[in-house]
Structure formats: structure tokens, C-alpha cells
Amino acid sequence: MALPAPLKAVQHHLRTAQEHEKRDPVVSYYCRLYAMQTGMKLDSKTPECRQFLVKLMDQLETMKKELKNEDSITQEVVGNAHIENYALKMFLYADNEDRAGRFHKNMIKSFYTASLLIDVLAVFGELSEENIQHRKYARWKATYIHNCLKNGETPQSGPIGMEDDEEADEEGATGFSGFSQYGSFRGGAPSQNYEDQGFGAGPGAGPGIGFSADPPPSGPPSGPPSGPPSINYNNIHVPPGAHAPANTPAELPPPSGGVSLSAEDFTRAQKYCKYAGSALQYEDVSTAIQNLQKALKLLTTGKE
């Protein structure tokens, strides 16, 4: 069934879901869930839209049954980590290529898909300011590099030259007209797919937390950065690429019996432990250690 015009805003999220059907069903599920929730807000009254959304709900219900043994589906915090870290891997891959001056269709698609997956994080609650800024930067980068290549111009690496005109943010998920020509994650239009670029054919990203974790070692090699590893441009924090060391404490203070922990502290510690467990599923040891250290520091000092 064709996507009704009033639901055009979720067309790329649904395409991402389709591309990940076999590659990463969890990503596929949450992309469709986001599309359904957003579609309900856009138009759930006209017959065409209602029929489309009902079919999408049925598809989600089927997927949920098929994935009933997946922690990322049954536990919201694990699902949140899964999507956020998949977006992280794509963002860092594209950012590394950008900073090394390697401009090509796959890195454009990687930037743009990362922005779509940050959209999807809204199914778990309100987006953090950090995620909003990363989405804006990734979407702007995809649009900017696409337009440069289209016009035969050489893009500038990193955030240098970012215009404060909100163009990419205003265009949103529906405005990037060049996105459709970049094919799918399973090959297709581009002469080099993600595997050719060294992105890996595994099930997805190596989990971590937020955009501060190191990408997994299986990611593409990165050349030397064209600038400092972390840059602020108009309050937009661009995360360092794969060349940056993990931001983990070198030493942890000894436990003290006088620490008073709140219920919120326990919840955060549990989340860090779950993030670590999710990372180990992908053999991402550095991210697992990082999150376990955060949990331990929180439990021993009451501070992060």
C-alpha cells in the first residue's frame, strides 16, 4: 500500500525500517513504531491514512511477537540504548569520513540516517538537547555535502562553514530530496555499499551510551582529524571520531559507607549496567567497561 500524502513526513523512517528488516530487526521495529506514532498525530481520520496506519499496527504486532525474546523489544531502556548506539555508529562513521576529507554517497546517507534514528528516539521520551543538536548537525551535513557534490564543489570538513540559517533543520526528514538516490544498506544504487566501505555486515552498532562512547573496533579506519577532536560551533557539540580515547575515569575512589543514594541514582546505575550488558552482546568491551565504571562511580560516590 502506497504511503498517503499526509504521512509523507515518515517516508524515510519507513524506508530505513525496510532496509533493516533483515540486517537489524530491532531498528526496523522502532522505525515503524515511530512512523506509526507520528502518523497518528499527522492524520488518523481520513480513510486512506487510517487504513495505512492500521496495516502498520498489524505489522508491528507481528514483529513484536517474532522478537519477543529480544531484550531490546521487551525492555525499553535496552531498546533505547540499541537505537541510540546504532545512530552513534553511523554518525561517527560519517564524521570520520568527513574529517578525513572522504566525501561520498555512503557517508551522506550515514549522516542522514543517523538523524532519522535520532528522530526515532522520541518513542522513548523527549529528546535530550544533545541529541537535538546532533540531529541538526547530521541533517545539515548530509544536505550540505550532497549539494556540494551535486554542484561540483569540494565540501569543507567538520563544522566549519555551517550556516546559521536552520535550512537543514527546517527541511527535516522530508526535505532532503537527494536521499532516495543512495540506495539501501543491502547494496543497490551505490557502487560501494556499507560493507565495501568497511562499515561491517554485522547486526548493528556496538552499544554505548549517548554520543560520548567510542565506536566499536570493527568500524571503518579513520585518518587523522582535520581539526581538534571536539569542536563547539554555535553551541553544537560535535563528538570526536574513532581516534578519540574513551572519556572514562582513570581511577575510582574507594567505597565509602556514608554515601546516600536516591532512587534516581539506583535507576541510573541500573541503566549503565544494562548498557554495559548490551555492549557485550556486540563484544564491545571498551564501551562495557566505560558504563560499568560509571555505574561503580555513581554507587561509590553518589556522583557521576
N, C-alpha and C positions, 0 to 999 in steps of 0.2 A: 504494500500500500504506500502510495506516494505521501511525502510529508506535506501536510496542509500549509498554505502560505502563512497563516498567522503564527505558526510554530517554527518559522524559519530560524529563529534565534538559537535553536538547539540542533541545527542540522549537522554542524561539525562535531558536536559531542556524540551524536548518534553514529556518525561515520567512524569516530575513534572507537566507539563500542564495537562496531562491526569488525574493524581491523584487529581488535584484540580478542575476538571471540575464542580463538584457539591459543593465541600467544599468552594471554593473561586474562582468564575469565573473570577474575575479581575486578580488574579495571573495567572490563566490558559491562559487568553488572552495575557498578556505581555510576558509570557514564549514562547508562539507560535510566537509572534511578533519578539522577539529576535532571535528565531530559523530561522524565515524567512529572517530577515535582514542579519544574519550571513551566512545562506545558500547561499544567493545571492552572497556574497563575495567569498565563498568557491568554488562553481561550479554552474553556472546558464546556462551553454551552452550545456552540454550533455543531450540527450533526457530524460534519466531516472531522472536526477536531476531537469530538467526543469518541467517535469510532476509533480513531487512531490511538488515542490515549488508553482506551480500554484494551486494545490489542497489545499495547506496550506493557500495561499492567499484567496481562496474562503471561507475556514473555518473561517479565521479572519474577513472577511467581514460579514459573517453571525453572528458571535459573536458580532461584533460591533453594528449591528442593534438590537440584543437582549438586549444589555447592554446600549442602547442609553440614558437611564435615570440615568446612573451611573456617578457621578462626576469624579470618578477615571478613566473613559474612555474618557470623554469629556474635562476634564481639566488636562493638562499634569502635573502640579505641584502637584495636588491631587493624580494622579496615581503614581508619583514618591514617594510621602510620603507613599502611601499604600504598595508598593513593598519593600521600604527600611525598613519600620517598621515591615513588616512580617519577613523579613530577621533578623531584630533585635531580635524579639521574639524567633525565632528558635535558634539564636546564644546564647542568654542569657540562654535559657533553657539548651542547651548542655553545656555551660560554667559552669553553676551552678552544673550540674550533675558531670562534670569533676572535679571541685574544691572540691566537696564533696566525691570524690572517688567512684562514682557510674558509672561504665563503662558497657554499654550495647549497643545493636544494634540500639535502637531508638535514643540514644544520638549521635551515629556515623552518622546516617542518618540526624539528625538535623544539625550537623556541616556541613555536605557535602551539604545539600540542601540550607543552608544559603549562602554557597559560590556560588552556582548556581544562586541564586536570586540576588546576588551582580553582577554577570555577566549580568543579565537581566537589571540592572540599566543603562547599556550602551545605551539602546534605548532612554534614556532621555538626553544623552550627555556624555561627558568624565567623567570617574570615578575619584572621589577625591582620593588623596593619602591615606587618612584614610580608605576609602572603599577597596582600593587595598590591604592594609596591613591586613585588617580584612578578606578578601577573602583568602589571602595567609595563614593566621593563621588557619582559619576554615578548609581549604582543607588539610593543613598539619596535623591538629589534627585528622581529620577523617581517614586519611591514617595511621597515627602513631598508634592510638588506635586499628584500625582494625587489623593491623599487629601484635600488641602485643597480642591481644586476640587469633588471629589465631595461634600464636606460643606458647600459654600457658603462656605468660609473663604478669606481672602486670604493666600497664602503669603508668607513672608519671603524677600527676595532674598539671594543669596550664602549663605555657610556659617553665617550667624548662626542660631542655634536648632537646630543639628544635635545630636541627642541621642546620647549615648554608650552606646546600648543595642544596637548591632550589628544592629538589626532588618533593615535592607535587605540587609546583608551575609549574614545568616543565611538570608534568603528566597532569595537567589541568583537564578539565571536562571529558575527555575520559579515563584517566589513572587509575581511581580508580576501579579496577576490582571487588572489593568486594561489591560495592554499590547495585548491582542488587539483591542480596540475602536478602535485608532488607525489601522487600515487599512495600506496598503502605500506604498512610496515612489513607486509609479506612479499615485497617486491613490486613489480608493476612498472609504472611510468619512469621512475628514476633509473638511470643506468647503473647506479650504485645504491643498493639498499642498505639498511642499517647493519646487516652482517658484514657487507663489504667495507663499511666504514669502521669496523671493529666494535660496533655498539653491542654486539653479542646477540645470540639467539635464545638466550635463557628466558625464563618466565617473566622477568621484570626487573625492577630496580632492587638494589640492595638496600634494605630499610635502614633508616636512621631516625633523626628527629629534626623537624624543621628544615631550614636551609643551612645549618651550620655543620652538618656531618660530612665526612669525607666520602666521595663516591667509592664504590667497590673496586677492587684492583682489576676486575675484568673489563673495566671501561676503556675507552679509546685512549691511546697515549696522547699526552699534551706537550706541545712545545713550550718554550719559555714564555711567560706572560709579557704582554706588551707594556704593562704598567705595573703599579703596585698591586699586591694580591687582593686588596679590598678597597673599593673606591666608593665614596659618597658623592652623588651628584644630585643636587636639589632634593636632598633627604632620601634619595633612593639608594638603598644599600645593596650593592652587587656582591654576591658571595664569591669567595675565592674559588679557583678551579681546583683540579685534581692535584695541583702542585702544592697546595696549602696544607700544612700539618693540621691534625685534629686539634680542636680547642678543648683539650682535656687537662684537668689539674695534674701536675706532676706528683704532688704528694697530697695525701688526705690526712686531716688531723685525727688523732686517736679518739675513740668514742668517749663521750662524757655522759655520765648518768643524769646530769641536771638538765638535759635538753628537753624542752616541752614542745611536742609536735601536735599540730592541729589536724583535724580530719582532712583538710585540704592538702596538708603535707603528705599524709599517707596516700591519698589518691594520686598525687603527682609521682610519688615514689613507685607506686604500682604501675603507673603508665611507663615510667622509664624502664622498669623490669620487663614489661610487655614489649616495648620497643626493642629491647635487647634480644628477647626471645625470637621476635620476628626477624631481626637481623641475622640470627644464627641459622634460620631456615635457608638463607642465601649464602651461608658461610662467610658472612661479612663480619669478621672478628673485630676489626677496629671500631666499627660502629657499636657493636655489642658491648665492648669494653667501655666505650665512652659513656653509654647510657647507664651501665651498671655503676660506674664511678659517680655519675650524677646522683643516682639513687642513694648510694652509700654516703656521699657527702651530705645530702639532704637529711638522711636519717641520723647522722652523727653530729651535725651542727645545727640543723634546723634551717639552714640557708642553702641557696643554690649557687 
